[in-house]
Amino acid sequence: MQHEKARKIIKKILETNVRFEGHFNKCFDNLKETQQEELIEWIKECKEYKINPIQSKKDRNIIGFVKRIGSNLRAILTKEKEGYFIVLFLDKHKYYETEIERIGF
């Protein structure tokens, strides 16, 4: 599946105009099909709160979900505590560390 189709599916699942950050397109396109399906299933589970969120230390109104994909990729899905999903970040581990620090997780 290509990233354009995945973006549409993800927006439909989350029922919001979530932003895609990091090197989402390139990273998603380089995932194996099973990893792509796993990521989309994880997003569904986040929406249904089957995955426990973590709380931002910088902004108490922001929660997030973190997923490790393979050995080097990470996904972060952020959400307003009582609101909408905000950002789906997908990138390599070194960029993930910077993003986690910026958000306050």
N, C-alpha and C positions, 0 to 999 in steps of 0.2 A: 504494500500500500504506500502511496506517496503522501507527503506531508500535507498537501492541499486537502485531500480527502480526510485525513486524520483530523485536521483542524476543524472541519465541518462536523465530524462525528463528536469530537470533544465538546464543541460549543453546544451541540444539541443535548448531550448528556448533562452538562453543567447548567444548561438553560440560561446562559449569560454570555456576554461578549468578552470572554476571558482573553487576556493578552498572552502572547507567546514570547518568551524571552530566552536569553542564552543563544546558543546556536541551534535552536529547535529544528529548523528545516533540515539542516545537514545531519544532525545527530539522529533525528527520526528516520530519515531516508537510509542511514547506514545500519539501522537495527535489523536483526533478523525478523522475519514475519512473526515468529512466535513471541519475540520480545515486544514487537509492536502491539500484538494482541494482549499481552500481559500488561503493558502500560495502560491501555484503554480499559481493561478490566479493573486495574488498580484505581483509575480515576472514578469509575462507577462506585467502587467500594469506599472511596473517600467521600463521595457525595452522600452515601448512605450511612456514613460514620461507622463503617465496619473496621476502619483503620483509626487508631487513636491519634488525634492531632497533637501537635506541640504548640506551646504558647510563645509568642514573641516577647522578649524581655524589654524591647524598646517601645512597642506599641501594644498595649494590653487588648486592643480590639482586633488584633491580627492573630490568626492561627494558621498552622501549616501542616502539610503532610510531606514526608520525605521517602523517596524510593531509590534504592540502589539497583542499577541495571548493569549487569556484567561486572567487570572489574574496574571500569573507568568512568562510566556514565552515572549521573545522578539526576533525579527529577524532584522538583519542589513545587507543590501546589499550594498557593496561599489563598486565604479566604478571610473576609470580614467575619468576626465572631458571630454576629447575628444578621449577616447579610450575604452578599454575593461572593462567588469565587473571583479572584482578582487576576492572578498570574499563574501560568504554568511555565516553569523554568526547566529547561533540559540542556545539559551541557556536560563537559568533562569535569572530572573531580576537582582540578585546580580552580576552575571558575565557580564551582559549587561552594567551595570553602569561602570565597569572597562574598558570594550571595548570602550564604547562611549568616555570616558576620554582619552584613549590611541590614538584613531583616531583623536580626536579634534573636535568632534561635540558638 
